[in-house]
């Protein structure tokens, strides 16, 4: 009787949590051209739980700009050619093979046959053409569009037959194979109607029903509970199998819990409520390391990341009538000497020491030491100098009153706010340290932590902010994924979004150089071009670069095929192969969730 009662309790817990049996992997038939994966052969079953610092903004891969959304989206979708996060080399994905024309302008991709979306509908060349139409549509404004346009001309996608697609580029394209990574192939049968009706940008919101969303990734949407979690379940039609010809993924479910900041992430992990954690601070990593011998956790310091954290001032075109204070302060922010002075006053070494301990590196440019192929070694790394900062401000017409407060050329005190994400404790620490650094110049700086989504809305939509601390990078060491940041019309050209044309001569030069490097096939010549881009960025300070963290991650010892990588997503890039060893699987474990 006791065992029956215990089982009854577990069943009730499962029902209360919305748990239900995941769909079994569909039987493999001879018409499917599946990709076989290396790695340990795992076991089916169980759910993997990840603590997220914030909720995603959307489930639409074409419009998503925030990392949180893309972490979830990336587990539900697939691309034509992928960058292996461990080897950093390209490999076949939905395209089983490809050929390049002798002039480097044409790519012919052969698609896998018999592949199905997560709703069971077939995938073919029509979906590829449709997907690229979405990415290229200026009205949608996808952040990936900048990668697909050369010399102002978009690439052309042509269906040759049901399983063959040709991509024709206006000019030869450097690292062209890497272009396809991160461009999710989407179901025409589900999205064509919303696209033709002109409301595609609103499609696949967080409130969309699971049946309205389908992808080619290892998981599909099962449930979204506002403020609590997103639950993904196994895609039963996924197109990869292990070396024993078992269809992947192994996991029944992948659950993203919205837990708040990093400290909350770590607490949940320590308590056994989540199974994996990444983007750890050195402090929390050290804390977990002390418990490692008892817990048996898998912890790893992978060295410097490709992420760069920065302070950015708002240089957008704002409505002076509605945002007069911001518009007035923009006279300071647009002054190069003001930005240079702020940069000179910031103690990057202290930021690294107090935010990252020994597990981070100071930055003076957009490419850090984690990217050994592209970093411009000649970018100067000046030490903090308050004297140099004061001289720059004085030469720009600023002065100080008797109490040491900095005054602008019109005699107004220099005072502004820095917004950052309330769920990112490291950036809050950076903001507080910068607040203190700039106070030594007589600036009154206020730190305003905001909900992650609210901060993104201010930076990307309303422009209702004065300065912000943010982070970018982490995906691919190649320069091309940065096109949307450094091109003046790029979707993440954060300091001045929606420029119809370059606002400055140096931005115009960056536009030219970035377009040139994109079509330069010789690595040495291409690096020379990108070195110059880095030099211009360092000289004109659109961002004040601060530091990059080491990639610090952890997972429970029971997780098999855990192979963290320096490229984003650090821990979930091979989610299709992750599995739970037998001791952690079963009904009771799922019920506890």
C-alpha positions as CSV (number, residue, x, y, z in Angstrom):
1,X,0.0,0.0,0.0
2,X,2.8,2.4,0.8
3,X,4.3,2.1,-2.7
4,X,1.0,2.6,-4.3
5,X,0.4,5.8,-2.2
6,X,3.8,7.1,-3.2
7,X,3.1,6.5,-6.9
8,X,-0.2,8.4,-6.5
9,X,1.6,11.4,-5.1
10,X,4.1,11.4,-7.9
11,X,1.3,11.2,-10.5
12,X,-0.4,14.2,-8.9
13,X,2.8,16.2,-8.9
14,X,3.2,15.5,-12.6
15,X,-0.4,16.5,-13.4
16,X,0.1,19.7,-11.4
17,X,3.3,20.7,-13.2
18,X,1.7,20.0,-16.6
19,X,4.1,17.1,-17.3
20,X,3.0,14.6,-19.8
21,X,4.8,11.9,-21.7
22,X,7.0,13.3,-24.4
23,X,6.4,12.1,-28.0
24,X,8.4,9.0,-28.8
25,X,11.0,9.4,-31.6
26,X,9.4,8.5,-34.9
27,X,10.5,5.3,-36.6
28,X,13.4,5.9,-39.1
29,X,12.5,5.0,-42.6
30,X,14.7,4.5,-45.6
31,X,13.6,7.7,-47.3
32,X,15.1,9.9,-44.6
33,X,18.6,11.2,-45.2
34,X,19.6,11.5,-41.5
35,X,22.9,12.9,-40.3
36,X,24.8,10.5,-38.0
37,X,26.5,12.0,-35.0
38,X,29.6,11.0,-33.1
39,X,29.7,11.0,-29.4
40,X,28.6,8.7,-26.6
41,X,25.4,6.8,-27.2
42,X,22.9,8.0,-24.7
43,X,19.7,6.9,-23.1
44,X,16.2,8.2,-23.8
45,X,14.2,10.0,-21.2
46,X,14.1,12.7,-18.6
47,X,14.1,16.5,-18.7
48,X,17.0,18.9,-18.5
49,X,16.2,22.1,-16.6
50,X,18.1,25.4,-17.2
51,X,17.8,28.6,-15.1
52,X,17.4,31.7,-17.2
53,X,18.0,35.2,-16.0
54,X,15.2,36.7,-18.0
55,X,12.2,35.8,-20.2
56,X,12.7,35.8,-23.9
57,X,11.0,38.6,-25.9
58,X,9.9,36.4,-28.9
59,X,10.1,33.0,-30.5
60,X,10.5,34.4,-34.0
61,X,14.1,33.6,-35.3
62,X,13.9,36.3,-38.0
63,X,13.2,39.2,-35.6
64,X,14.9,38.1,-32.4
65,X,17.8,40.3,-31.2
66,X,18.3,39.4,-27.6
67,X,20.4,36.5,-26.4
68,X,17.8,35.0,-24.1
69,X,15.3,34.6,-27.0
70,X,18.0,33.2,-29.2
71,X,19.0,30.6,-26.6
72,X,15.5,29.2,-26.6
73,X,14.9,29.6,-30.4
74,X,18.2,27.9,-31.2
75,X,17.0,24.6,-29.7
76,X,13.9,24.6,-31.9
77,X,15.5,25.4,-35.3
78,X,18.3,24.4,-37.6
79,X,20.4,25.9,-40.4
80,X,21.7,24.8,-43.8
81,X,25.4,24.7,-42.8
82,X,26.5,24.8,-39.2
83,X,29.6,26.0,-37.3
84,X,30.7,23.2,-35.0
85,X,31.1,25.0,-31.6
86,X,34.0,22.7,-30.6
87,X,36.1,22.7,-33.9
88,X,34.8,26.1,-35.0
89,X,34.7,24.7,-38.5
90,X,31.7,24.4,-40.8
91,X,29.9,21.1,-41.3
92,X,26.8,19.9,-43.2
93,X,23.5,20.4,-41.6
94,X,20.2,20.6,-43.5
95,X,22.3,20.8,-46.6
96,X,24.1,17.4,-46.9
97,X,26.6,18.9,-49.3
98,X,27.5,22.0,-51.4
99,X,29.6,23.2,-54.3
100,X,31.2,26.5,-55.0
101,X,31.5,28.0,-58.4
102,X,35.1,28.8,-59.7
103,X,34.4,32.6,-59.3
104,X,33.3,32.2,-55.7
105,X,29.9,33.8,-56.4
106,X,27.6,30.8,-56.6
107,X,26.8,28.1,-54.0
108,X,24.7,25.1,-54.9
109,X,23.4,23.3,-51.8
110,X,21.9,19.8,-51.9
111,X,19.3,19.4,-49.2
112,X,18.7,16.3,-47.2
113,X,15.7,14.3,-48.5
114,X,12.8,13.1,-46.4
115,X,13.3,15.7,-43.6
116,X,10.3,16.9,-41.7
117,X,9.4,19.8,-39.5
118,X,8.4,19.2,-35.9
119,X,4.8,19.2,-37.0
120,X,5.5,16.3,-39.4
121,X,5.3,18.4,-42.6
122,X,8.0,17.9,-45.2
123,X,10.9,20.3,-45.6
124,X,12.3,21.2,-49.1
125,X,13.7,23.9,-51.3
126,X,10.5,26.0,-51.2
127,X,11.0,26.5,-47.4
128,X,14.6,27.6,-48.0
129,X,13.6,30.2,-50.6
130,X,10.7,31.4,-48.4
131,X,13.0,31.7,-45.4
132,X,15.6,33.8,-47.2
133,X,12.8,36.0,-48.5
134,X,11.9,36.7,-44.9
135,X,15.5,37.5,-43.9
136,X,16.0,39.8,-46.9
137,X,12.7,41.7,-46.6
138,X,13.6,45.3,-45.5
139,X,10.2,45.8,-44.0
140,X,10.8,43.0,-41.5
141,X,14.2,44.4,-40.5
142,X,15.9,41.1,-39.6
143,X,19.3,41.6,-37.8
144,X,20.7,38.9,-40.1
145,X,19.9,40.9,-43.3
146,X,23.2,42.8,-43.2
147,X,25.0,39.5,-43.8
148,X,23.0,38.8,-47.0
149,X,23.6,42.2,-48.7
150,X,26.8,43.1,-50.5
151,X,27.5,46.4,-52.2
152,X,23.8,47.2,-51.6
153,X,22.7,44.1,-53.5
154,X,21.1,41.1,-51.8
155,X,22.1,37.6,-52.7
156,X,19.7,35.7,-55.0
157,X,18.1,32.4,-54.0
158,X,16.9,30.1,-56.7
159,X,15.2,26.7,-56.4
160,X,16.7,24.3,-59.0
161,X,14.6,21.3,-57.9
162,X,12.8,20.1,-54.8
163,X,16.1,19.4,-53.0
164,X,18.6,21.7,-54.7
165,X,19.0,25.5,-54.1
166,X,21.5,27.9,-55.6
167,X,22.7,31.1,-53.9
168,X,24.1,33.7,-56.2
169,X,26.1,36.5,-54.6
170,X,26.8,39.9,-56.1
171,X,30.5,39.4,-55.4
172,X,32.7,36.7,-53.9
173,X,32.1,36.4,-50.2
174,X,34.7,35.7,-47.6
175,X,33.9,32.8,-45.3
176,X,30.8,32.2,-47.3
177,X,30.0,28.8,-45.8
178,X,29.8,30.5,-42.4
179,X,27.1,32.7,-43.7
180,X,24.4,30.0,-43.3
181,X,25.0,29.3,-39.6
182,X,22.3,30.9,-37.5
183,X,19.8,31.4,-40.3
184,X,16.9,29.1,-39.2
185,X,15.0,27.5,-42.0
186,X,11.3,28.1,-41.5
187,X,8.0,26.4,-42.5
188,X,6.4,28.1,-45.4
189,X,3.1,26.2,-44.8
190,X,2.7,27.9,-41.4
191,X,4.1,31.4,-42.0
192,X,3.3,32.3,-45.6
193,X,-0.2,33.6,-44.7
194,X,1.0,36.0,-42.0
195,X,3.8,37.2,-44.3
196,X,1.6,38.0,-47.2
197,X,-0.9,39.7,-44.9
198,X,1.9,42.0,-43.6
199,X,2.1,41.0,-40.0
200,X,4.9,38.5,-40.0
201,X,6.9,40.5,-37.4
202,X,4.1,39.8,-34.9
203,X,4.1,36.0,-35.7
204,X,5.4,33.4,-33.2
205,X,5.1,35.6,-30.1
206,X,5.4,34.1,-26.7
207,X,1.6,33.7,-26.6
208,X,1.4,31.7,-29.8
209,X,-0.1,28.2,-29.4
210,X,2.5,25.4,-29.7
211,X,0.6,24.0,-32.8
212,X,1.3,27.3,-34.6
213,X,5.1,26.9,-34.3
214,X,7.3,24.3,-36.0
215,X,11.0,24.0,-36.6
216,X,13.8,21.7,-37.6
217,X,15.6,21.7,-34.3
218,X,15.8,18.9,-31.7
219,X,12.9,20.3,-29.7
220,X,9.6,22.0,-30.2
221,X,7.5,24.3,-28.0
222,X,5.2,22.5,-25.5
223,X,4.3,25.2,-23.0
224,X,4.9,28.8,-22.0
225,X,3.9,30.0,-18.5
226,X,4.3,33.8,-18.2
227,X,6.9,34.7,-15.6
228,X,7.8,31.1,-14.9
229,X,9.1,28.8,-17.6
230,X,9.2,27.7,-21.2
231,X,9.0,23.9,-21.8
232,X,10.3,22.4,-25.0
233,X,9.6,18.7,-25.8
234,X,11.4,16.3,-28.1
235,X,10.9,16.9,-31.9
236,X,9.9,13.3,-32.8
237,X,10.9,13.9,-36.5
238,X,14.4,15.3,-35.8
239,X,16.9,14.6,-38.7
240,X,19.9,13.4,-36.7
241,X,20.7,10.0,-35.3
242,X,23.5,8.5,-33.1
243,X,25.9,6.0,-34.4
244,X,23.5,3.2,-33.3
245,X,20.9,4.7,-35.6
246,X,18.7,5.9,-32.8
247,X,16.9,9.1,-33.6
248,X,18.0,12.1,-31.5
249,X,17.4,13.9,-29.2
250,X,17.7,11.7,-26.1
251,X,15.9,14.1,-23.7
252,X,12.1,14.1,-23.4
253,X,12.1,17.8,-22.4
254,X,14.2,20.9,-22.1
255,X,12.9,23.4,-19.5
256,X,13.9,27.0,-19.2
257,X,13.0,28.4,-15.8
258,X,13.0,32.2,-15.4
259,X,14.8,32.5,-12.1
260,X,16.2,36.1,-12.2
261,X,19.9,37.0,-11.8
262,X,23.0,34.9,-11.7
263,X,22.9,34.4,-8.0
264,X,19.5,32.9,-8.3
265,X,20.7,30.7,-11.1
266,X,23.5,29.4,-8.9
267,X,21.3,28.9,-5.9
268,X,18.9,26.8,-8.0
269,X,21.8,24.8,-9.4
270,X,23.2,24.1,-5.9
271,X,19.8,23.1,-4.7
272,X,19.5,20.5,-7.5
273,X,16.5,22.4,-9.1
274,X,18.4,23.0,-12.3
275,X,20.9,20.8,-14.2
276,X,23.3,23.2,-15.9
277,X,24.6,26.7,-15.5
278,X,26.7,29.0,-17.6
279,X,27.9,32.7,-17.8
280,X,29.1,32.3,-14.2
281,X,30.9,35.0,-12.4
282,X,34.4,34.1,-11.0
283,X,32.9,34.4,-7.5
284,X,30.2,31.9,-8.1
285,X,32.5,29.7,-10.1
286,X,34.9,29.6,-7.1
287,X,32.0,28.9,-4.8
288,X,31.0,25.9,-6.9
289,X,34.6,24.7,-7.2
290,X,34.8,24.4,-3.4
291,X,31.8,22.1,-3.5
292,X,32.9,20.1,-6.5
293,X,34.5,17.2,-4.7
294,X,31.3,16.6,-2.7
295,X,28.9,17.2,-5.5
296,X,30.8,15.8,-8.4
297,X,29.7,18.6,-10.7
298,X,31.3,19.1,-14.1
299,X,32.9,22.6,-14.0
300,X,35.0,24.2,-16.7
301,X,36.9,27.5,-17.3
302,X,37.3,27.6,-21.1
303,X,39.3,30.9,-21.1
304,X,38.5,34.3,-22.6
305,X,35.1,34.5,-24.3
306,X,34.3,36.3,-27.5
307,X,31.9,38.6,-25.6
308,X,32.7,42.2,-25.2
309,X,31.0,44.4,-22.5
310,X,30.8,48.1,-23.1
311,X,29.4,51.4,-22.0
312,X,27.4,53.2,-24.8
313,X,26.0,56.7,-24.9
314,X,22.7,57.4,-26.6
315,X,23.4,59.2,-29.9
316,X,20.1,58.3,-31.5
317,X,17.9,60.9,-33.2
318,X,15.4,61.6,-30.4
319,X,12.3,63.9,-30.2
320,X,13.6,67.0,-28.4
321,X,10.0,67.9,-27.5
322,X,9.4,64.6,-25.7
323,X,12.9,63.8,-24.5
324,X,14.4,67.3,-24.1
325,X,16.8,66.3,-21.3
326,X,18.3,63.4,-23.3
327,X,18.6,65.6,-26.4
328,X,20.4,68.3,-24.3
329,X,22.9,65.8,-22.9
330,X,23.6,64.3,-26.3
331,X,25.7,67.4,-27.0
332,X,28.2,66.0,-24.5
333,X,27.9,62.4,-25.8
334,X,28.5,63.4,-29.4
335,X,31.7,65.2,-28.4
336,X,34.5,62.7,-29.1
337,X,36.7,64.3,-26.3
338,X,33.9,63.6,-23.8
339,X,33.8,60.0,-24.7
340,X,37.6,59.7,-24.7
341,X,37.7,61.4,-21.3
342,X,35.2,58.9,-19.9
343,X,37.2,56.0,-21.3
344,X,40.4,57.4,-19.9
345,X,38.9,57.7,-16.4
346,X,37.6,54.1,-16.3
347,X,39.8,51.7,-14.3
348,X,39.5,48.5,-16.4
349,X,41.9,46.6,-14.3
350,X,39.7,47.2,-11.3
351,X,36.7,46.1,-13.2
352,X,38.4,42.8,-14.1
353,X,39.7,42.3,-10.6
354,X,36.4,43.1,-8.8
355,X,34.0,41.7,-11.3
356,X,35.9,38.7,-12.7
357,X,38.6,38.0,-10.2
358,X,41.4,36.2,-12.2
359,X,38.9,35.0,-14.8
360,X,38.5,37.9,-17.2
361,X,40.4,40.3,-19.4
362,X,40.3,44.1,-19.9
363,X,39.3,45.4,-23.3
364,X,40.1,48.5,-25.4
365,X,38.5,47.2,-28.6
366,X,35.8,45.0,-30.0
367,X,38.0,42.0,-30.5
368,X,39.6,40.4,-27.5
369,X,42.3,37.8,-26.8
370,X,39.8,34.9,-27.2
371,X,39.8,35.6,-31.0
372,X,43.3,34.8,-31.9
373,X,42.7,35.0,-35.7
374,X,41.3,38.6,-35.9
375,X,42.5,40.6,-32.9
376,X,44.4,43.8,-33.9
377,X,47.4,43.6,-31.6
378,X,48.4,47.2,-32.2
379,X,45.4,48.7,-30.5
380,X,46.8,50.7,-27.6
381,X,45.9,49.7,-24.0
382,X,46.4,52.9,-22.1
383,X,46.4,52.9,-18.3
384,X,43.7,54.8,-16.5
385,X,44.6,58.5,-16.3
386,X,42.4,61.1,-14.6
387,X,44.8,63.8,-15.6
388,X,44.4,62.9,-19.3
389,X,40.7,62.8,-18.9
390,X,40.6,66.3,-17.3
391,X,42.7,67.7,-20.1
392,X,40.3,66.3,-22.7
393,X,37.3,67.8,-21.0
394,X,39.0,71.1,-20.5
395,X,39.9,71.3,-24.2
396,X,36.3,70.6,-25.0
397,X,35.0,73.6,-23.0
398,X,34.1,71.8,-19.8
399,X,35.0,73.3,-16.4
400,X,34.6,72.7,-12.7
401,X,32.9,74.7,-10.0
402,X,34.2,75.3,-6.5
403,X,33.0,72.0,-5.2
404,X,34.6,70.0,-8.0
405,X,31.4,69.4,-10.0
406,X,31.9,69.1,-13.8
407,X,30.1,71.8,-15.8
408,X,29.4,71.7,-19.5
409,X,30.3,74.7,-21.8
410,X,26.9,76.3,-20.9
411,X,27.5,76.0,-17.2
412,X,25.1,73.1,-16.6
413,X,26.2,70.3,-14.3
414,X,27.1,67.0,-16.0
415,X,24.7,64.4,-14.7
416,X,23.4,61.3,-16.4
417,X,22.1,57.8,-15.8
418,X,23.4,54.4,-16.8
419,X,20.9,51.6,-17.4
420,X,21.7,48.0,-17.3
421,X,20.0,44.6,-16.8
422,X,18.9,43.9,-13.3
423,X,19.5,40.2,-13.9
424,X,23.2,40.6,-14.7
425,X,25.1,41.1,-11.5
426,X,28.4,41.5,-13.3
427,X,27.2,44.5,-15.4
428,X,25.6,46.1,-12.3
429,X,29.0,45.9,-10.6
430,X,30.6,47.4,-13.7
431,X,28.1,50.3,-13.7
432,X,28.7,50.9,-10.0
433,X,32.5,51.0,-10.5
434,X,32.2,53.3,-13.5
435,X,29.9,55.5,-11.4
436,X,32.7,55.9,-8.9
437,X,35.4,56.3,-11.5
438,X,33.5,59.1,-13.3
439,X,32.8,60.8,-10.0
440,X,36.5,61.7,-9.8
441,X,35.9,63.8,-12.9
442,X,33.0,65.6,-11.2
443,X,30.3,63.7,-13.1
444,X,27.2,62.7,-11.3
445,X,26.3,59.3,-12.5
446,X,23.2,57.3,-11.4
447,X,22.9,53.5,-12.0
448,X,19.4,52.3,-12.9
449,X,19.0,48.5,-13.1
450,X,16.1,47.5,-15.3
451,X,14.3,44.3,-16.2
452,X,16.1,42.9,-19.2
453,X,13.2,43.2,-21.6
454,X,12.5,46.8,-20.4
455,X,16.1,47.7,-21.0
456,X,16.1,46.3,-24.5
457,X,12.9,48.3,-25.2
458,X,14.6,51.5,-24.2
459,X,17.8,50.9,-26.1
460,X,16.2,49.5,-29.3
461,X,12.7,51.0,-29.4
462,X,12.0,54.1,-27.5
463,X,15.6,55.4,-27.1
464,X,14.6,56.6,-23.6
465,X,18.0,56.3,-22.0
466,X,21.2,58.3,-21.6
467,X,23.8,55.6,-21.3
468,X,23.8,51.8,-21.0
469,X,26.1,48.9,-20.2
470,X,25.6,45.9,-22.4
471,X,27.4,43.0,-24.0
472,X,27.7,41.7,-27.6
473,X,29.6,38.9,-29.4
474,X,30.1,35.3,-28.5
475,X,28.9,33.6,-31.6
476,X,31.6,33.3,-34.3
477,X,35.1,34.6,-34.3
478,X,34.8,35.7,-38.0
479,X,34.1,39.4,-38.6
480,X,31.0,38.9,-40.7
481,X,28.5,38.3,-37.9
482,X,29.5,41.7,-36.6
483,X,28.1,43.4,-39.8
484,X,24.9,44.4,-38.1
485,X,26.8,46.1,-35.3
486,X,29.3,48.1,-37.3
487,X,27.4,48.9,-40.5
488,X,25.7,52.3,-40.1
489,X,22.4,50.9,-41.1
490,X,22.8,47.7,-39.0
491,X,20.0,46.4,-36.7
492,X,22.4,46.4,-33.7
493,X,24.3,49.6,-34.5
494,X,23.3,50.5,-31.0
495,X,24.8,54.0,-30.4
496,X,22.8,55.4,-33.4
497,X,20.1,53.0,-34.8
498,X,18.2,53.5,-38.0
499,X,20.7,55.7,-39.7
500,X,19.6,56.3,-43.3
501,X,23.2,57.1,-44.2
502,X,26.4,57.3,-42.1
503,X,26.2,60.1,-39.6
504,X,30.0,60.6,-39.6
505,X,32.9,60.2,-41.9
506,X,34.4,57.5,-39.8
507,X,31.2,55.5,-39.8
508,X,31.3,55.8,-43.6
509,X,34.8,54.5,-43.7
510,X,33.8,51.5,-41.5
511,X,30.9,50.8,-43.9
512,X,33.3,50.7,-46.8
513,X,35.9,48.5,-45.0
514,X,33.3,46.1,-43.6
515,X,31.9,45.6,-47.1
516,X,35.4,45.2,-48.5
517,X,36.5,42.6,-46.0
518,X,33.3,40.6,-46.6
519,X,34.3,40.0,-50.2
520,X,38.0,39.7,-49.8
521,X,39.0,36.0,-50.0
522,X,42.7,36.4,-49.0
523,X,42.9,36.1,-45.2
524,X,46.0,38.4,-44.8
525,X,44.4,41.2,-46.9
526,X,41.1,40.7,-45.1
527,X,42.7,40.9,-41.7
528,X,44.4,44.2,-42.8
529,X,41.0,45.6,-43.5
530,X,39.5,44.5,-40.3
531,X,42.5,45.7,-38.3
532,X,41.7,49.1,-39.7
533,X,38.1,48.8,-38.6
534,X,39.2,48.0,-35.1
535,X,41.6,51.0,-35.2
536,X,38.8,53.4,-36.2
537,X,36.5,52.0,-33.5
538,X,39.1,52.5,-30.9
539,X,39.9,56.0,-32.0
540,X,36.2,57.2,-32.2
541,X,34.9,55.4,-29.2
542,X,31.3,54.6,-30.2
543,X,31.5,52.0,-27.4
544,X,33.7,52.3,-24.3
545,X,35.0,48.7,-24.1
546,X,35.4,47.4,-20.6
547,X,36.1,43.7,-20.3
548,X,35.5,40.1,-21.4
549,X,34.8,37.3,-19.0
550,X,36.2,33.8,-19.2
551,X,33.6,31.2,-20.3
552,X,32.7,29.6,-16.9
553,X,30.2,26.8,-17.0
554,X,28.9,23.9,-14.9
555,X,26.7,20.8,-15.1
556,X,25.6,17.9,-13.0
557,X,27.8,14.9,-13.2
558,X,24.8,12.9,-14.5
559,X,24.7,14.8,-17.8
560,X,26.3,12.8,-20.6
561,X,27.9,14.3,-23.7
562,X,28.5,17.6,-21.8
563,X,31.1,19.3,-24.1
564,X,31.1,23.1,-23.4
565,X,32.6,25.4,-26.0
566,X,33.9,29.0,-26.2
567,X,31.4,29.8,-29.0
568,X,27.8,30.6,-27.9
569,X,25.7,28.8,-26.9
570,X,28.4,27.5,-24.5
571,X,26.5,24.5,-23.0
572,X,23.5,23.8,-25.1
573,X,25.0,23.8,-28.6
574,X,24.8,20.0,-28.7
575,X,21.5,19.7,-26.8
576,X,20.4,17.0,-29.2
577,X,23.1,14.7,-27.8
578,X,22.8,15.6,-24.1
579,X,21.3,12.8,-22.0
580,X,20.7,11.9,-18.3
581,X,22.4,8.8,-17.0
582,X,20.0,6.2,-15.7
583,X,20.2,7.2,-12.1
584,X,18.6,10.6,-12.7
585,X,15.9,9.6,-15.1
586,X,12.4,8.3,-14.3
587,X,9.0,9.5,-13.2
588,X,9.9,10.7,-9.7
589,X,12.7,13.0,-10.9
590,X,10.3,14.6,-13.4
591,X,7.6,14.9,-10.7
592,X,9.9,16.8,-8.3
593,X,10.2,19.5,-10.9
